[in-house]
Amino acid sequence: MHMPLTDTLGLNLLAANQHQADHNRQHFDAWRLLCLNVMSSPGAGKTSLLERTITALAPRLSMAVLEGDMTTTLDAQRLEAVGVPVVPITTGRACHLDASMVSGGLKLLKQRLDPAALDLLWVENVGNLVCPAEFEVGEHLKVALLSVTEGEDKPLKYPVMFREADCVLITKIDLLPYLPVQVERFVDHVNQVNPRARVFLLSASSGEGLGAWHQWLLEQVAVQVQPLPALVIR
């Protein structure tokens, strides 16, 4: 039986995206630059977390951000205010970044600095719990945020996002005393979907849990900056 045309087009889109993502990753590896794809629903705290994390790690790491948003550059402006190079990527009606968009962002970033001088590149994806997980952008690791205000069931209702994540950050834990939820159930549901993911409980507002998250980041950067065999990029 022949596949429906819509299924064929979807597979072709994913294949083309994967080809560009692999090409992006070749560049990151050649630059010995760790790339993280940060994903969540709207309002889970991605930008607030990046503000705190970038500020804390700036004395130790050189960083830049590709900031994805559908229509505005508001989040990009917030991150620029903490002193990090930011390239905004507006997606229009698209609910996620794809590898071509990130490639275009990299070209703009290269006009401002040498990517090989960076240690860590943040890609803040569009707020969405579905599409971003299906489109790789060349990242080495996927980081998914889940705020305690969203409910304990989200990893079970949106399994692709949490199954793909290398690290899950359960955010806004300073609000736990005011919510009828149990943090253990958040962790359990993440583990049911993806037992290999590292899980951190933290609050960008209070600072609780940020130390462990920052240490994990430093460890991942240390792995990426190790010398690699020469890569041929076409």
KEKE-3310 file (N, C-alpha, C; in steps of 0.2 Angstrom, whole numbers, plus 5000, padded with zeros to 4 digits):
npx = (5004:5002:5009:5000:4999:5001:5008:5020:5025:5028:5038:5048:5050:5055:5067:5074:5076:5083:5095:5101:5102:5112:5122:5123:5128:5140:5147:5147:5154:5166:5170:5171:5160:5147:5130:5114:5097:5084:5068:5051:5034:5024:5028:5035:5047:5059:5066:5069:5076:5088:5092:5097:5106:5115:5121:5126:5136:5144:5157:5165:5162:5160:5147:5133:5117:5104:5088:5072:5056:5039:5034:5039:5054:5056:5060:5073:5078:5078:5088:5099:5101:5108:5121:5125:5129:5116:5105:5090:5077:5063:5049:5037:5022:5026:5028:5039:5057:5068:5081:5086:5082:5090:5103:5103:5103:5115:5124:5121:5126:5140:5144:5146:5155:5168:5163:5170:5176:5167:5160:5148:5132:5116:5100:5086:5070:5054:5040:5032:5025:5025:5029:5043:5051:5052:5059:5075:5089:5103:5108:5118:5112:5096:5086:5072:5059:5048:5036:5030:5017:5011:5005:5005:5004:5009:5021:5016:5006:5012:5022:5033:5041:5047:5052:5062:5071:5087:5089:5079:5071:5062:5053:5050:5049:5048:5034:5028:5022:5010:5002:4991:4999:5011:5028:5035:5028:5029:5042:5042:5033:5041:5051:5045:5042:5055:5068:5082:5084:5092:5086:5082:5077:5071:5072:5071:5068:5070:5082:5085:5091:5099:5112:5116:5111:5119:5132:5131:5130:5142:5150:5145:5150:5163:5166:5163:5172:5184:5198:5194:5194:5199:5187:5178:5170:5157)
npy = (4994:5011:5025:5039:5055:5066:5060:5056:5068:5073:5064:5067:5081:5079:5072:5080:5090:5083:5081:5094:5097:5088:5093:5105:5101:5095:5107:5112:5103:5104:5116:5114:5116:5116:5113:5117:5113:5121:5118:5119:5122:5137:5149:5142:5145:5147:5158:5165:5156:5155:5168:5169:5158:5161:5173:5168:5159:5166:5171:5159:5153:5156:5161:5161:5165:5158:5164:5159:5164:5167:5179:5191:5200:5201:5192:5190:5203:5203:5194:5199:5210:5204:5203:5195:5188:5188:5181:5184:5174:5174:5165:5167:5159:5147:5134:5130:5129:5125:5115:5123:5136:5138:5136:5148:5157:5155:5160:5173:5175:5172:5184:5192:5187:5174:5158:5148:5152:5152:5143:5137:5136:5142:5137:5143:5137:5139:5141:5127:5111:5100:5101:5106:5095:5086:5090:5091:5102:5101:5100:5095:5091:5089:5099:5099:5109:5109:5116:5117:5122:5117:5105:5087:5078:5080:5074:5062:5065:5072:5064:5063:5074:5073:5061:5062:5071:5075:5080:5085:5099:5103:5116:5132:5128:5135:5138:5127:5126:5132:5125:5111:5099:5085:5084:5073:5065:5072:5069:5055:5053:5058:5049:5037:5039:5042:5035:5038:5051:5065:5073:5088:5098:5115:5133:5147:5159:5159:5153:5141:5125:5128:5127:5113:5111:5120:5114:5102:5107:5113:5101:5095:5104:5102:5089:5091:5100:5093:5088:5083:5071:5077:5085:5085:5097:5100)
npz = (5000:4996:5005:5012:5004:5013:5024:5017:5014:5026:5031:5022:5025:5038:5036:5028:5037:5047:5040:5038:5052:5056:5049:5055:5068:5065:5063:5076:5083:5077:5081:5094:5103:5114:5111:5117:5117:5122:5129:5131:5138:5135:5147:5156:5161:5154:5149:5161:5168:5160:5161:5175:5175:5165:5170:5182:5177:5169:5172:5170:5158:5141:5132:5121:5113:5104:5100:5100:5095:5091:5086:5093:5099:5113:5123:5118:5120:5134:5138:5131:5140:5151:5146:5136:5120:5108:5096:5089:5083:5073:5071:5064:5060:5063:5075:5081:5082:5068:5060:5049:5052:5063:5057:5049:5060:5065:5055:5056:5069:5067:5061:5071:5080:5084:5083:5088:5099:5109:5123:5125:5118:5118:5113:5113:5112:5104:5114:5117:5119:5110:5095:5095:5100:5090:5080:5077:5079:5078:5090:5105:5117:5123:5133:5144:5151:5165:5173:5190:5191:5180:5181:5187:5177:5165:5158:5155:5147:5136:5130:5120:5121:5133:5133:5123:5130:5137:5149:5162:5169:5183:5187:5196:5209:5221:5222:5227:5240:5239:5230:5225:5223:5221:5222:5220:5212:5199:5196:5196:5185:5175:5175:5172:5158:5153:5159:5159:5159:5167:5181:5188:5202:5204:5206:5198:5203:5217:5218:5223:5221:5209:5209:5208:5195:5188:5190:5183:5170:5168:5168:5156:5147:5149:5144:5130:5125:5124:5114:5097:5083:5067:5057:5042:5034:5023)
capx = (5000:5006:5008:4996:5004:5003:5013:5026:5028:5030:5044:5053:5052:5059:5073:5078:5078:5089:5101:5103:5104:5118:5127:5125:5131:5147:5150:5147:5159:5173:5171:5171:5155:5141:5124:5109:5091:5080:5061:5045:5028:5025:5028:5038:5052:5065:5070:5071:5082:5094:5095:5100:5111:5120:5124:5130:5142:5148:5164:5168:5160:5159:5141:5128:5110:5099:5082:5067:5050:5035:5033:5043:5061:5055:5065:5080:5080:5080:5095:5105:5102:5113:5127:5127:5127:5109:5102:5083:5074:5056:5047:5030:5017:5029:5027:5046:5063:5070:5088:5088:5082:5096:5108:5103:5105:5122:5127:5121:5131:5146:5145:5148:5160:5170:5159:5175:5178:5162:5160:5141:5127:5109:5095:5079:5065:5047:5036:5027:5026:5024:5033:5050:5054:5052:5064:5082:5092:5110:5110:5120:5108:5089:5084:5065:5057:5041:5034:5025:5011:5007:5002:5010:5003:5012:5026:5012:5001:5016:5028:5038:5045:5051:5056:5068:5075:5092:5089:5072:5071:5056:5054:5046:5047:5046:5027:5025:5018:5003:4999:4989:5003:5016:5034:5037:5024:5032:5048:5040:5031:5047:5055:5041:5043:5062:5072:5089:5085:5093:5080:5084:5071:5074:5068:5075:5066:5073:5089:5085:5093:5102:5119:5117:5110:5125:5137:5129:5131:5150:5152:5144:5154:5170:5166:5162:5178:5189:5200:5191:5198:5198:5181:5178:5163:5156)
capy = (5000:5018:5030:5045:5060:5070:5056:5056:5075:5074:5061:5071:5087:5077:5069:5086:5094:5080:5082:5100:5096:5084:5098:5110:5098:5095:5113:5113:5098:5107:5122:5111:5121:5113:5116:5114:5114:5121:5117:5119:5125:5144:5151:5137:5149:5146:5164:5167:5152:5157:5174:5167:5153:5164:5177:5164:5155:5170:5171:5153:5151:5160:5159:5165:5162:5159:5165:5158:5166:5167:5186:5196:5199:5203:5187:5191:5209:5202:5190:5204:5214:5201:5204:5189:5189:5185:5182:5182:5170:5174:5160:5168:5155:5140:5133:5127:5131:5119:5116:5128:5142:5138:5138:5155:5161:5154:5164:5180:5175:5173:5191:5196:5183:5168:5153:5143:5156:5150:5136:5135:5139:5140:5138:5143:5135:5142:5138:5122:5104:5095:5101:5106:5089:5082:5093:5092:5108:5100:5101:5089:5089:5092:5101:5101:5112:5108:5120:5114:5125:5114:5098:5082:5073:5082:5070:5056:5068:5074:5059:5064:5079:5071:5055:5065:5075:5072:5083:5088:5103:5104:5123:5135:5124:5139:5138:5121:5126:5135:5121:5104:5094:5082:5085:5066:5063:5075:5065:5048:5052:5059:5042:5032:5040:5042:5034:5040:5058:5069:5077:5093:5102:5121:5139:5153:5165:5159:5151:5134:5119:5130:5125:5106:5112:5123:5109:5098:5111:5113:5094:5093:5108:5099:5084:5093:5104:5088:5087:5078:5070:5083:5084:5088:5100:5101)
capz = (5000:4996:5010:5010:5002:5019:5028:5013:5014:5033:5032:5018:5029:5044:5033:5026:5043:5050:5036:5040:5059:5056:5046:5061:5073:5063:5064:5083:5085:5074:5085:5101:5106:5116:5110:5121:5114:5128:5126:5136:5136:5136:5154:5161:5164:5150:5149:5168:5170:5156:5164:5181:5173:5161:5174:5186:5174:5164:5174:5169:5152:5136:5129:5116:5113:5098:5104:5096:5097:5085:5084:5096:5102:5120:5127:5116:5124:5141:5138:5130:5146:5155:5143:5132:5113:5107:5089:5089:5077:5074:5067:5061:5062:5065:5082:5083:5077:5064:5059:5044:5056:5067:5053:5048:5066:5066:5050:5059:5075:5065:5059:5077:5084:5081:5087:5091:5105:5113:5126:5126:5114:5120:5108:5117:5107:5104:5119:5114:5122:5105:5089:5096:5102:5084:5075:5079:5076:5078:5097:5108:5122:5124:5140:5144:5157:5167:5179:5195:5190:5174:5183:5187:5172:5158:5155:5152:5141:5131:5131:5115:5123:5139:5131:5120:5134:5141:5156:5164:5175:5186:5189:5200:5215:5227:5223:5229:5246:5237:5225:5227:5219:5224:5217:5219:5206:5193:5195:5194:5178:5170:5175:5168:5151:5151:5165:5158:5159:5173:5183:5193:5205:5205:5206:5195:5207:5224:5217:5225:5216:5203:5210:5205:5188:5185:5190:5177:5164:5168:5166:5149:5143:5149:5139:5123:5123:5123:5107:5093:5076:5062:5053:5035:5033:5016)
cpx = (5004:5004:5004:5001:5006:5009:5020:5029:5031:5037:5049:5055:5057:5066:5077:5080:5084:5095:5105:5106:5111:5124:5129:5129:5139:5151:5152:5153:5166:5175:5172:5166:5149:5135:5118:5102:5086:5072:5057:5039:5029:5024:5031:5044:5059:5069:5073:5077:5088:5097:5099:5106:5117:5124:5129:5137:5146:5155:5168:5167:5159:5152:5137:5122:5107:5092:5076:5060:5046:5034:5037:5050:5061:5060:5072:5083:5082:5086:5100:5106:5107:5120:5130:5125:5120:5107:5095:5081:5067:5053:5040:5025:5020:5030:5034:5051:5065:5078:5090:5087:5088:5102:5109:5105:5112:5126:5127:5126:5138:5149:5148:5153:5162:5167:5164:5178:5173:5163:5153:5136:5120:5105:5089:5074:5059:5044:5031:5029:5026:5030:5041:5054:5056:5057:5070:5085:5100:5112:5113:5116:5101:5088:5076:5063:5050:5040:5029:5018:5007:5004:5007:5009:5006:5017:5022:5008:5005:5023:5034:5043:5050:5055:5063:5073:5081:5092:5082:5073:5064:5056:5049:5044:5046:5038:5024:5020:5011:4999:4997:4992:5008:5022:5036:5034:5026:5038:5047:5037:5036:5050:5051:5042:5050:5066:5079:5090:5087:5088:5083:5077:5074:5069:5072:5074:5070:5080:5090:5086:5097:5110:5121:5116:5116:5131:5137:5131:5139:5153:5151:5148:5161:5171:5166:5169:5184:5191:5196:5195:5195:5191:5181:5171:5162:5151)
cpy = (5006:5022:5036:5050:5065:5066:5056:5063:5076:5070:5064:5077:5085:5075:5075:5090:5090:5081:5089:5100:5093:5089:5103:5107:5097:5101:5114:5109:5101:5113:5120:5115:5116:5117:5113:5117:5115:5122:5117:5122:5133:5145:5147:5140:5148:5152:5166:5163:5154:5164:5173:5163:5157:5169:5173:5161:5159:5171:5165:5151:5156:5158:5164:5161:5163:5159:5164:5160:5167:5174:5192:5195:5201:5198:5189:5198:5207:5198:5195:5208:5211:5201:5198:5190:5185:5186:5180:5179:5170:5169:5161:5163:5148:5140:5130:5130:5124:5120:5121:5135:5143:5139:5145:5159:5161:5159:5171:5180:5176:5179:5195:5193:5177:5162:5148:5146:5155:5143:5133:5139:5137:5141:5137:5143:5139:5138:5133:5115:5099:5096:5102:5100:5084:5084:5095:5098:5107:5100:5094:5086:5093:5093:5103:5104:5110:5111:5116:5116:5121:5108:5092:5077:5075:5078:5064:5059:5070:5070:5060:5069:5077:5064:5057:5068:5071:5074:5086:5092:5105:5111:5126:5132:5128:5140:5132:5121:5129:5131:5114:5099:5091:5082:5078:5063:5066:5070:5058:5048:5054:5052:5037:5033:5040:5041:5036:5047:5060:5073:5082:5097:5109:5127:5144:5159:5165:5156:5144:5129:5122:5128:5118:5107:5115:5118:5104:5101:5111:5106:5093:5097:5105:5093:5086:5097:5099:5088:5082:5077:5076:5081:5088:5090:5102:5107)
cpz = (5000:5002:5008:5009:5008:5023:5024:5014:5021:5034:5028:5022:5035:5042:5031:5032:5047:5046:5038:5048:5060:5054:5052:5066:5071:5064:5072:5086:5083:5079:5093:5105:5108:5115:5113:5118:5120:5126:5132:5134:5137:5144:5159:5164:5161:5151:5156:5170:5166:5159:5170:5179:5170:5166:5179:5183:5169:5166:5172:5162:5147:5132:5124:5116:5106:5101:5099:5099:5090:5082:5087:5097:5109:5124:5125:5120:5131:5142:5136:5136:5151:5152:5139:5125:5111:5099:5090:5082:5078:5069:5063:5064:5064:5072:5085:5079:5074:5063:5054:5048:5060:5063:5051:5054:5067:5061:5053:5065:5073:5063:5065:5081:5081:5086:5091:5097:5110:5117:5125:5122:5116:5114:5112:5112:5108:5110:5116:5117:5116:5100:5090:5097:5095:5079:5078:5076:5076:5085:5099:5113:5122:5131:5140:5151:5158:5173:5184:5194:5184:5176:5182:5181:5165:5155:5152:5146:5135:5131:5126:5118:5129:5138:5127:5124:5137:5148:5156:5170:5177:5190:5193:5207:5221:5227:5225:5235:5244:5232:5227:5223:5223:5220:5216:5213:5199:5192:5193:5187:5173:5170:5171:5161:5149:5157:5165:5159:5166:5175:5189:5195:5206:5204:5204:5200:5214:5224:5220:5220:5210:5204:5207:5197:5185:5185:5184:5171:5163:5166:5159:5145:5143:5144:5132:5121:5123:5115:5103:5086:5072:5058:5047:5034:5026:5015)
residu = (MET:HIS:MET:PRO:LEU:THR:ASP:THR:LEU:GLY:LEU:ASN:LEU:LEU:ALA:ALA:ASN:GLN:HIS:GLN:ALA:ASP:HIS:ASN:ARG:GLN:HIS:PHE:ASP:ALA:TRP:ARG:LEU:LEU:CYS:LEU:ASN:VAL:MET:SER:SER:PRO:GLY:ALA:GLY:LYS:THR:SER:LEU:LEU:GLU:ARG:THR:ILE:THR:ALA:LEU:ALA:PRO:ARG:LEU:SER:MET:ALA:VAL:LEU:GLU:GLY:ASP:MET:THR:THR:THR:LEU:ASP:ALA:GLN:ARG:LEU:GLU:ALA:VAL:GLY:VAL:PRO:VAL:VAL:PRO:ILE:THR:THR:GLY:ARG:ALA:CYS:HIS:LEU:ASP:ALA:SER:MET:VAL:SER:GLY:GLY:LEU:LYS:LEU:LEU:LYS:GLN:ARG:LEU:ASP:PRO:ALA:ALA:LEU:ASP:LEU:LEU:TRP:VAL:GLU:ASN:VAL:GLY:ASN:LEU:VAL:CYS:PRO:ALA:GLU:PHE:GLU:VAL:GLY:GLU:HIS:LEU:LYS:VAL:ALA:LEU:LEU:SER:VAL:THR:GLU:GLY:GLU:ASP:LYS:PRO:LEU:LYS:TYR:PRO:VAL:MET:PHE:ARG:GLU:ALA:ASP:CYS:VAL:LEU:ILE:THR:LYS:ILE:ASP:LEU:LEU:PRO:TYR:LEU:PRO:VAL:GLN:VAL:GLU:ARG:PHE:VAL:ASP:HIS:VAL:ASN:GLN:VAL:ASN:PRO:ARG:ALA:ARG:VAL:PHE:LEU:LEU:SER:ALA:SER:SER:GLY:GLU:GLY:LEU:GLY:ALA:TRP:HIS:GLN:TRP:LEU:LEU:GLU:GLN:VAL:ALA:VAL:GLN:VAL:GLN:PRO:LEU:PRO:ALA:LEU:VAL:ILE:ARG)
# end
